[in-house]
Amino acid sequence: MSAVEATGGLLEGEAVPGAGLVVVALYREPYGPVRSCGAAGLRGGVVLEEFGPVSEPVPYRGRKGIITYWPVATREQTVVCGSLRQWRLAVELDFEPAWAAFSAGPVELRWRAGGRLRRWRPDFVARTAEGEREVLVLKPPRQESLPAVRLEVLQEVAGAAGWRVRQVREPSGLRVRNLGWLAGYRFPAGDEEDQGRALLEAFRQPTGLRAGVAASGLDELTGLDLAYRMLWQRRLLFDLAQPLLPDAVAWAA
């Protein structure tokens, strides 16, 4: 990790009122040094959702881990995910227009408890389309909430920083498989506006994908590729609870 740019060490952080702890937040601006501040220093202009991780994530000791680099569809930003659980949530955040920007693990919280230094990175910091900043954390498997100490620290820091806290389940099941498939089509492939209009006209009523492509006059491969891109863009809609097969029913938004 880079040297922390700060005026002092951990004990010069900011006390978290409810937890009775001194908490320091570490983050790194793009191409800059690691900085530290108290919770209130995160309020306002610190756009964590546009920053990368404090340092490169590493697999848990003794466990297999997969680090993925997720280029965001609507921004010039690559999100570094330290686990498949994070990757699945990144796909969901990228697909949902409610989220304008997000980053995995861009802030590390540090505090002392039981004579030991504790450190933890919430899974995501995101900004909604309305400009609200939220911190999203994945619930532990088969549990209903984060460990109490982490949740207490996070809620108090979020209160000082002006964030909202959201605990979420890891995306799973058919929806994840559908979005994982569509994500391969999330980037535009040249000027397709005329072809897109033809597809929208063909899907004015709910229609199977192959039938709609045939009705649009496009060849099947080109038309299906474009239809998948338009499904990711939500110009075409479909039932995410159903398998996304070539004959899945879709309709114009």
N, C-alpha and C positions, 0 to 999 in steps of 0.2 A: 504494500500500500504506500502511496506517496505520503510525504510528510504532511501533517495537518497544519493548515494555515490558521492560526488562532493565537489569542493573546495569552492563553493559559491552558492548563490541563483539565482533567475531568471534573475536579472539585470546583472549578470556576464556571461550571455550567449553571443551569437554572433549576431551582427546586420545583418539583412537580407537586402542586399543593395537596391534592387528595392522596397521593401515594406516599408523601413524605420522603421522596427520593430526589436526588440531583441527577438530572438527565441532560445529556449532551447529544445533539444531532450532528451527524457527519454527512456531507454530500459533496459531489464533485461536478462543477460546471464542465461543459464540453471542452476538452483540451486544457483544462485548468487544474490547479492543485485541489487537494481535498480540503474542505473548509469545515469548521465546526461552529456551532452556535447553540444557544438555549432554545427552548420550544417557541418562545415568542418571536425569535429571529426568523422563523419559517413562515411567518404571516406575510401575505401580500405578494411581493415581487419574486420570491424564490420559486421558479417554475420547475419543480422537481419532475413533473410529468414529461418534461422535455430533456431531462438529463439522463445519462447512463448510470450504471451501478457505481457505487463507491469504489469497488474493486471487482475484478472478474470473479464471478461465482465459482465455487469449487464443489464437487460432490461431497456429501456427508462421509465422514470417515467410516470405513467398513461397509458402505453401501454403494451400489452402482448409481451413477448420476449421468444425465445427458444434458449438456448445455446446448441450447439452440439460439440462433440469431434470426430474429423475426423482422424482416423489412415491413414496415407499416404501409398499408395500402394508400393512405391519403396524406402522408407526411414523409419528408425526407428524414427518416429516423429508423434506426434498427434497435429493437428491444432485445436485450440479452436475458434469456430465461434460464434459470439454474436448475430446472426440473421439468419433467413432462407435465406435472400438475400446473405449473406456471404457464407453460406453452399452451395448454388447452384453454386457460383463461385468457391469454393474450389473443388467441383466435377469436374468442367470443367478443372481447372488447373491440377488436378491429372491425368485426362485422356489424356491431350495434352502432347506429348513428348517434345514439345518446352520448357517446364518448368522443370528445374532440381530440384528446391526446392522452397517452398513458405511457408509463415506464415501469419496468420491473426492478424492485430493490434499489431505488435511487437514494434512499436515506437509511442510515444506520443509527439506531438509538442505543445509547450506552448509559448504564447506571451501575451503582454498586449495591449489592444486597448480600447479606450473609458473609461479608468480608471478601467477596469476589466481584470482579468486574463482569457485568452481564452485557451482552450485545445482541441485537436482533434487528433484522431488516424486514419490515412489513412487505408483503408480496408486491403490491402495486400502489403507485400514486397516480391518480387519473383526474382529468378535468372534464367536466360535463359540457355539453353544447351550450348550456346556460352560464358557463364560467365558474361553476362551483368546483372546489377541489375536494376529492374524496380519497381516502386511503382504503384499499380493498385487501382483505386478508382471507386466505383460504382456511376454512375450518379443518382441524386435524381429522383424519379418517375416523369414522365411527364415533365422533364426538360432536357435541352441540355448540361448543364455544372454544375459543382460545384458552390457554392457561390463564388463571385469574390475574396473576401479576402482570403478564404481558398486556392483557386487555386493560387493566387499570392504568398502566403507564401510557398505553396508546391513546386511551380516551382523554386523559389529562393533557397530553401533548397536543392532541388534535384540538382540544378546546382552546389552548393558548395560540395555536397556529391558525385557527379558523377553518379546520377541516371537518368533514363528516367521516364517520367510520362505518364501514360496511363489511360484515362477515359473510362470506359466500361459500357455497359448496363447489367442489371441483366439478366442472362440466363433465358430463358422462353420457353414455348411451348413444342412441341414434343421432341425436342432434350434433354431437361432437363429430361423428363420422361424416355426416352431411356437410358440416362446415369445413372439416378438414379437406374434403374433396373440392368444395367450392373455392377454398383459399388458393388452390393452384391456379385459379383463373381471376385472381383479384386485381391484376394489373392490366391496363388497356393494351391493346395490340394494334396500334395505328388508328387511322381515321375510320371509324365504323358507324358513323352517324346515320348514313342512309340505310345500311343494313339493319341498324338498331330500330329505325322507324318501321321497317318492313316487319320485323319480329313483333314489335308492339302492336301493330295492326293485326297480325296473325293471332295474337293472344288476347284480343279484346274480350273473349269469353274463355273460361277455363278449358284448356286443351292439353293433351299429352305433348311432351317436348318434341318428339320426333314428328308427330302430326303437325304441330305448329310450325316447325322448321320447314317441312315440306310445303305447307300452305304459303309460307313467306317467299318461296321461290329460291331460297338459298340451298346450296348443296349441303348434305347432311353433316359432314364433319365441320365445315366452316360455321354452319348455323348452330350446331350444338355447342361448339366452343364459345360462340358469342352469347348464346342463351345462358350458359353457365356464368359468364362474366356479368350478365345483366341480373342474374339471380343474386350474385354477391353484391352488386350495386343496388339491389332492391328496386330496380326498374321493372323486373319481373318478380312475382311472389310465388311461393309454394308452401306446402304444409311441411314444416321442419320435423314433425313427428312421424313422417312417412319416409320410406327409403327414397333416396334421390336416384332413381333409375332413369334410363333414357325415355321411358314412357310415363314418368311422373307428371302429374297435372300441374300446370303453371298458368298464371294469368297476369295481365298487365297491371302495374301498380296504379 
